[in-house]
Amino acid sequence: MASLLNGSTKTTILAGAGCAGAHAELVELAARLNAPIVHAVRGKEFIEYDNPYDVGMTGLLGFSSGYRAMMTCDLLLMIGTDFPYQQFFPKDATVVQIDIRGEQLGRRTKVDYGFVGDAKTTLQALLPKLTQNQDDWHLKTSRENYQEARRDLDELATAVSGKKPIHPHYVVRVLDALAAEDAIFTCDVGTPTIWAARYLTMNGKRRLLGSFNHGSMANALPQAIGAQVSHSGCQVISLSGDGGLAMLMGDLLSLCQLRAPVKIIVFKNESLAFVELEMKAAGIVDFGTDLRNPNFAKLAEAAGLLGLTAETPDQVPPMIEQALQHDGPALIEILVSRQELSMPPTITFEQVKGFGIFALRAVLNGHGDEIIDLAKVNLIR
């Protein structure tokens, strides 16, 4: 492995949750190789912080800088990750994979060299054998791409006072600023995971939990309850979709029964939003994704929680602050845009074709107002 890495000037590292406990070794490795680090979503909390080599994520949840760093390398070093999106792996690069589970090697993409071992021990053995890569062009370009992508994402997370509906990016950006430095976040699958992955800042103390392996709905609140009961002194925050919360709404009673002061942020967009995005990309007019939601704040009050509602951007910061300071469980339902698009790092011809077919079918089926809403939400800031 050392021989391979010493012979490459354009190495990219793809790191996952298997790098937990190996942060110092991973950063030292990147410094020695002048290599950008792309992280998987389960690795975000262990890799992103205090890391000048981090260039974000790739895959369906990621953005362009992580995608470019992987696609332009000549050697991809995978460490502690079983990253599932095969279409986001480079086609021509040499691939080296380190994983503690041998059955993971080569499961997602072709692997030229596989090594069985835990990240920390393997990197400690590897580092003394590496020479300093003097060529920093690949790293420098990848970091510039990351700064540009990060700037574009931050520009989306803005608010116009009094304007409805609220951009979900903005909600998570405000939450990130107000939450405790050792907060535990849980997020439902779909769009709450996207916004959490893109806008929550990890610092080595915060945790981010989700159904990242399985993609099962309604995980956020039960995970938050487990985290709060096992870590009673921590601030625990659930980023729940309206569909996810509705599936296990009885757990609101569990919060009071257990006296668990979990704070719930409900992204209320009246739909299974990520499913709608997938349908649009496939050229299908939305079907079966509408949600007839109750008033979650009133339901929370009836169950013994503090119930709050934010309908405009200017209400978001004070409502979140009030909920976080409340001595007990609290729920804020926030009316967010249904038509918010989460753009992947690259768009295929099939997705463009599918979206075009969706737009045509939507107009022909009398849903032209949806096209107008899409333009208003995503193009007019």
C-alpha positions as CSV (number, residue, x, y, z in Angstrom):
1,M,0.0,0.0,0.0
2,A,2.8,2.4,0.9
3,S,4.4,1.8,-2.5
4,L,1.2,2.5,-4.3
5,L,0.5,5.7,-2.4
6,N,4.1,7.0,-2.7
7,G,3.8,6.6,-6.5
8,S,0.6,8.6,-6.8
9,T,0.4,12.4,-6.9
10,K,-3.5,12.5,-7.2
11,T,-4.8,10.5,-4.3
12,T,-8.3,11.1,-2.9
13,I,-9.4,9.5,0.4
14,L,-13.0,8.4,0.9
15,A,-13.6,7.9,4.6
16,G,-16.5,6.6,6.6
17,A,-17.7,5.7,10.1
18,G,-14.9,3.1,10.4
19,C,-12.6,6.1,10.9
20,A,-14.1,6.7,14.4
21,G,-11.2,7.0,16.8
22,A,-8.6,7.5,14.0
23,H,-9.1,11.3,13.3
24,A,-5.5,12.2,14.1
25,E,-4.1,9.4,11.9
26,L,-6.5,10.2,9.0
27,V,-5.5,13.9,9.0
28,E,-1.8,13.1,9.2
29,L,-2.3,10.7,6.2
30,A,-4.0,13.4,4.2
31,A,-1.2,15.8,5.0
32,R,1.5,13.3,3.9
33,L,-0.3,12.5,0.6
34,N,-1.6,16.0,-0.1
35,A,-5.0,14.2,-0.5
36,P,-8.5,15.7,-0.2
37,I,-10.8,13.7,2.1
38,V,-14.4,13.0,1.0
39,H,-16.6,11.7,3.8
40,A,-19.6,9.4,3.8
41,V,-22.6,10.7,5.8
42,R,-22.0,8.2,8.6
43,G,-18.4,9.4,8.9
44,K,-19.4,13.1,9.0
45,E,-19.2,13.3,12.8
46,F,-15.8,11.6,13.0
47,I,-14.1,13.3,10.0
48,E,-15.4,16.7,9.2
49,Y,-14.2,18.7,12.2
50,D,-10.7,20.2,12.6
51,N,-9.8,18.9,9.1
52,P,-8.3,21.2,6.5
53,Y,-8.4,18.4,4.0
54,D,-12.1,17.8,4.1
55,V,-13.9,18.5,0.8
56,G,-17.4,17.4,1.8
57,M,-19.5,14.5,0.5
58,T,-20.5,12.9,-2.8
59,G,-23.4,10.6,-3.6
60,L,-27.1,11.6,-3.6
61,L,-26.7,13.6,-0.4
62,G,-23.5,15.3,-1.4
63,F,-22.4,18.1,-3.5
64,S,-20.1,18.9,-6.4
65,S,-16.7,19.2,-4.6
66,G,-16.7,15.7,-3.2
67,Y,-17.8,14.3,-6.6
68,R,-15.0,16.1,-8.4
69,A,-12.3,15.1,-5.9
70,M,-13.2,11.4,-6.5
71,M,-13.7,11.6,-10.2
72,T,-10.4,13.4,-10.9
73,C,-8.1,11.2,-8.8
74,D,-5.8,8.5,-10.1
75,L,-5.9,6.6,-6.8
76,L,-8.9,6.3,-4.5
77,L,-8.2,5.2,-1.0
78,M,-11.3,3.9,0.8
79,I,-11.0,3.7,4.6
80,G,-13.8,2.3,6.8
81,T,-16.7,2.9,4.5
82,D,-19.1,0.8,2.5
83,F,-20.3,3.7,0.4
84,P,-23.2,2.3,-1.6
85,Y,-23.7,4.6,-4.6
86,Q,-21.8,2.8,-7.4
87,Q,-22.4,5.5,-10.0
88,F,-20.3,8.0,-7.9
89,F,-17.1,5.9,-8.0
90,P,-14.3,6.8,-10.5
91,K,-14.1,4.4,-13.5
92,D,-10.4,4.5,-14.2
93,A,-8.6,5.1,-10.9
94,T,-6.7,2.5,-8.9
95,V,-8.9,1.6,-5.9
96,V,-7.4,0.6,-2.5
97,Q,-9.8,-0.3,0.3
98,I,-9.2,-0.8,4.0
99,D,-12.0,-2.3,6.1
100,I,-12.1,-4.3,9.3
101,R,-14.7,-6.6,7.6
102,G,-13.2,-8.5,4.8
103,E,-16.6,-9.2,3.2
104,Q,-16.9,-5.5,2.5
105,L,-13.9,-5.4,0.2
106,G,-15.0,-4.8,-3.4
107,R,-18.7,-5.0,-2.5
108,R,-19.5,-1.6,-4.1
109,T,-16.8,-1.0,-6.7
110,K,-13.9,-2.9,-8.2
111,V,-11.0,-3.0,-5.8
112,D,-7.4,-3.4,-7.0
113,Y,-5.9,-3.9,-3.5
114,G,-7.8,-4.8,-0.4
115,F,-6.6,-4.8,3.2
116,V,-8.4,-6.2,6.2
117,G,-7.8,-4.1,9.4
118,D,-9.2,-1.4,11.6
119,A,-8.5,2.2,10.5
120,K,-6.4,3.4,13.4
121,T,-4.0,0.4,13.6
122,T,-3.6,0.1,9.8
123,L,-2.8,3.8,9.4
124,Q,-0.4,3.8,12.3
125,A,1.5,1.0,10.5
126,L,1.3,2.7,7.2
127,L,2.3,6.3,8.0
128,P,6.0,5.6,8.8
129,K,6.4,4.1,5.3
130,L,5.0,7.1,3.4
131,T,7.1,9.9,1.8
132,Q,5.8,13.4,1.5
133,N,3.9,14.1,-1.7
134,Q,5.3,17.4,-3.0
135,D,2.6,18.0,-5.6
136,D,-0.4,19.8,-4.0
137,W,-2.3,20.7,-7.2
138,H,-5.0,18.0,-6.7
139,L,-5.6,19.0,-3.1
140,K,-5.5,22.7,-3.8
141,T,-8.0,22.4,-6.7
142,S,-10.3,20.1,-4.6
143,R,-10.3,22.6,-1.7
144,E,-11.1,25.5,-4.1
145,N,-14.0,23.5,-5.4
146,Y,-15.2,22.8,-1.9
147,Q,-15.1,26.5,-0.9
148,E,-17.1,27.4,-3.9
149,A,-19.7,24.6,-3.3
150,R,-19.9,25.5,0.4
151,R,-20.5,29.2,-0.5
152,D,-23.3,28.2,-2.9
153,L,-24.9,26.0,-0.3
154,D,-24.7,28.7,2.4
155,E,-26.3,31.2,0.0
156,L,-29.3,28.9,-0.3
157,A,-29.7,28.8,3.5
158,T,-31.1,32.4,3.7
159,A,-34.4,33.9,4.7
160,V,-36.6,36.7,3.6
161,S,-38.5,38.2,6.5
162,G,-42.2,37.4,6.4
163,K,-41.9,35.3,3.2
164,K,-43.6,31.9,3.1
165,P,-42.9,29.1,2.9
166,I,-39.6,28.7,4.9
167,H,-36.5,27.2,3.3
168,P,-35.6,24.1,5.2
169,H,-31.8,24.8,4.7
170,Y,-32.3,28.0,6.7
171,V,-34.0,26.1,9.6
172,V,-31.1,23.7,10.0
173,R,-28.5,26.6,9.7
174,V,-30.3,28.4,12.6
175,L,-30.5,25.2,14.6
176,D,-26.8,24.6,14.0
177,A,-25.9,28.0,15.5
178,L,-28.2,27.7,18.5
179,A,-27.7,24.0,19.5
180,A,-25.3,23.0,22.2
181,E,-21.7,22.2,21.3
182,D,-22.2,18.6,22.5
183,A,-25.8,18.1,21.1
184,I,-27.0,14.8,19.8
185,F,-28.9,15.1,16.5
186,T,-31.1,12.5,14.9
187,C,-32.7,12.8,11.5
188,D,-35.4,11.1,9.6
189,V,-34.6,9.6,6.2
190,G,-35.2,11.7,3.1
191,T,-34.9,15.5,3.0
192,P,-34.2,15.9,6.8
193,T,-31.0,13.7,6.3
194,I,-30.0,15.9,3.3
195,W,-30.3,19.2,5.3
196,A,-28.6,17.7,8.4
197,A,-25.7,16.3,6.3
198,R,-25.2,19.6,4.5
199,Y,-25.8,22.2,7.2
200,L,-25.0,20.7,10.7
201,T,-21.5,21.4,11.8
202,M,-19.6,18.7,13.6
203,N,-16.9,19.5,16.2
204,G,-15.8,16.3,17.7
205,K,-18.4,16.5,20.5
206,R,-21.7,16.5,18.6
207,R,-23.3,13.3,17.3
208,L,-25.4,12.6,14.2
209,L,-27.6,9.5,14.2
210,G,-29.9,8.3,11.5
211,S,-31.1,5.3,9.5
212,F,-28.2,5.7,7.2
213,N,-27.7,2.0,6.5
214,H,-31.3,1.0,6.0
215,G,-33.2,4.1,4.9
216,S,-36.2,3.2,7.1
217,M,-38.8,5.9,7.8
218,A,-39.7,7.3,11.3
219,N,-36.3,6.6,12.9
220,A,-35.5,10.0,14.2
221,L,-37.8,10.2,17.3
222,P,-37.2,6.7,18.6
223,Q,-33.4,7.2,18.2
224,A,-33.7,10.5,20.0
225,I,-35.6,8.9,22.9
226,G,-32.9,6.2,23.2
227,A,-30.1,8.8,23.0
228,Q,-31.8,11.0,25.7
229,V,-32.5,8.1,28.1
230,S,-28.9,6.8,27.8
231,H,-27.3,10.4,27.8
232,S,-29.6,12.2,30.2
233,G,-27.3,15.3,30.5
234,C,-27.1,15.9,26.7
235,Q,-29.3,18.1,24.5
236,V,-31.0,15.8,22.1
237,I,-32.7,17.1,19.0
238,S,-34.8,15.2,16.5
239,L,-35.1,16.5,12.9
240,S,-38.3,14.8,11.9
241,G,-40.2,14.8,8.7
242,D,-44.0,15.2,8.9
243,G,-44.4,11.8,7.3
244,G,-41.9,10.2,9.7
245,L,-43.3,11.7,12.8
246,A,-46.9,10.8,11.8
247,M,-45.9,7.1,11.5
248,L,-44.8,6.9,15.2
249,M,-46.7,9.7,16.7
250,G,-47.5,7.7,19.8
251,D,-43.9,8.2,20.9
252,L,-44.8,11.7,21.9
253,L,-46.5,10.1,24.9
254,S,-43.2,8.2,25.5
255,L,-41.4,11.5,26.0
256,C,-43.6,12.5,28.8
257,Q,-43.8,9.0,30.3
258,L,-40.0,8.8,30.4
259,R,-39.5,12.5,31.3
260,A,-37.2,12.8,28.3
261,P,-36.6,16.4,27.3
262,V,-36.1,15.7,23.6
263,K,-36.6,18.7,21.2
264,I,-38.4,17.9,18.0
265,I,-38.1,20.0,14.8
266,V,-40.8,18.9,12.4
267,F,-40.3,19.8,8.7
268,K,-43.9,20.2,7.7
269,N,-44.2,20.3,3.9
270,E,-47.4,18.2,3.6
271,S,-45.7,15.5,1.5
272,L,-43.3,12.6,1.3
273,A,-40.9,15.1,-0.3
274,F,-37.9,12.9,-1.1
275,V,-40.2,10.4,-2.9
276,E,-41.6,13.3,-4.9
277,L,-38.1,14.3,-5.9
278,E,-37.3,10.8,-7.1
279,M,-40.6,10.7,-9.0
280,K,-39.8,14.0,-10.7
281,A,-36.4,12.8,-11.8
282,A,-38.0,9.7,-13.3
283,G,-40.6,11.8,-15.2
284,I,-43.5,10.8,-13.0
285,V,-46.2,13.3,-11.9
286,D,-46.6,13.2,-8.1
287,F,-48.9,10.4,-6.9
288,G,-49.7,9.1,-3.5
289,T,-47.3,11.5,-1.7
290,D,-49.8,14.0,-0.3
291,L,-50.0,14.1,3.5
292,R,-53.1,15.4,5.3
293,N,-51.3,16.5,8.4
294,P,-52.8,17.4,11.8
295,N,-51.7,20.4,13.8
296,F,-48.6,18.8,15.3
297,A,-48.1,21.6,17.8
298,K,-51.6,21.1,19.3
299,L,-51.1,17.4,19.4
300,A,-47.8,17.9,21.2
301,E,-49.6,20.1,23.8
302,A,-52.3,17.5,24.3
303,A,-49.5,14.9,25.0
304,G,-47.9,17.2,27.6
305,L,-45.1,18.7,25.4
306,L,-44.4,22.4,24.7
307,G,-45.9,22.9,21.2
308,L,-44.8,25.7,18.9
309,T,-45.4,26.7,15.3
310,A,-43.2,28.7,13.0
311,E,-44.8,30.0,9.8
312,T,-42.4,32.7,8.7
313,P,-38.5,32.8,8.7
314,D,-38.4,35.5,11.4
315,Q,-40.2,33.2,13.8
316,V,-37.7,30.4,13.4
317,P,-34.8,31.6,15.6
318,P,-36.9,32.6,18.7
319,M,-39.0,29.5,18.4
320,I,-36.0,27.2,18.3
321,E,-34.3,29.1,21.1
322,Q,-37.5,28.8,23.3
323,A,-37.7,25.1,22.6
324,L,-34.0,24.5,23.4
325,Q,-34.3,26.4,26.7
326,H,-37.5,24.6,27.7
327,D,-37.2,22.3,30.7
328,G,-38.9,19.3,29.2
329,P,-39.8,17.9,25.8
330,A,-40.8,20.4,23.1
331,L,-42.0,20.2,19.5
332,I,-41.8,22.9,16.8
333,E,-43.6,22.4,13.6
334,I,-42.0,24.5,10.9
335,L,-43.9,25.1,7.6
336,V,-41.2,24.5,5.0
337,S,-41.3,24.5,1.2
338,R,-42.7,21.4,-0.4
339,Q,-40.9,22.2,-3.7
340,E,-37.3,22.6,-2.4
341,L,-34.9,20.8,-4.7
342,S,-31.8,19.1,-3.3
343,M,-29.5,19.0,-6.2
344,P,-27.1,16.0,-6.4
345,P,-23.4,16.7,-7.2
346,T,-23.9,15.6,-10.8
347,I,-27.0,15.3,-13.0
348,T,-27.3,12.5,-15.5
349,F,-29.0,12.8,-18.9
350,E,-31.7,10.4,-17.8
351,Q,-32.5,12.7,-14.8
352,V,-32.7,15.8,-17.1
353,K,-34.9,13.8,-19.5
354,G,-37.1,12.6,-16.7
355,F,-37.5,16.0,-15.2
356,G,-38.4,17.4,-18.6
357,I,-41.0,14.7,-19.1
358,F,-42.4,15.4,-15.6
359,A,-42.8,19.1,-16.4
360,L,-44.6,18.3,-19.6
361,R,-46.9,15.8,-18.0
362,A,-47.6,18.1,-15.1
363,V,-48.8,20.9,-17.4
364,L,-50.9,18.5,-19.5
365,N,-52.5,17.1,-16.3
366,G,-53.4,20.5,-15.0
367,H,-50.5,20.8,-12.5
368,G,-48.8,23.8,-14.1
369,D,-49.0,25.6,-10.8
370,E,-46.5,23.1,-9.4
371,I,-44.0,24.1,-12.1
372,I,-44.5,27.8,-11.1
373,D,-44.0,26.9,-7.4
374,L,-40.8,25.0,-8.3
375,A,-39.4,28.1,-10.0
376,K,-40.4,30.4,-7.2
377,V,-38.9,28.3,-4.5
378,N,-35.6,27.3,-6.2
379,L,-34.9,30.1,-8.7
380,I,-36.2,33.3,-7.0
381,R,-34.5,34.0,-3.7
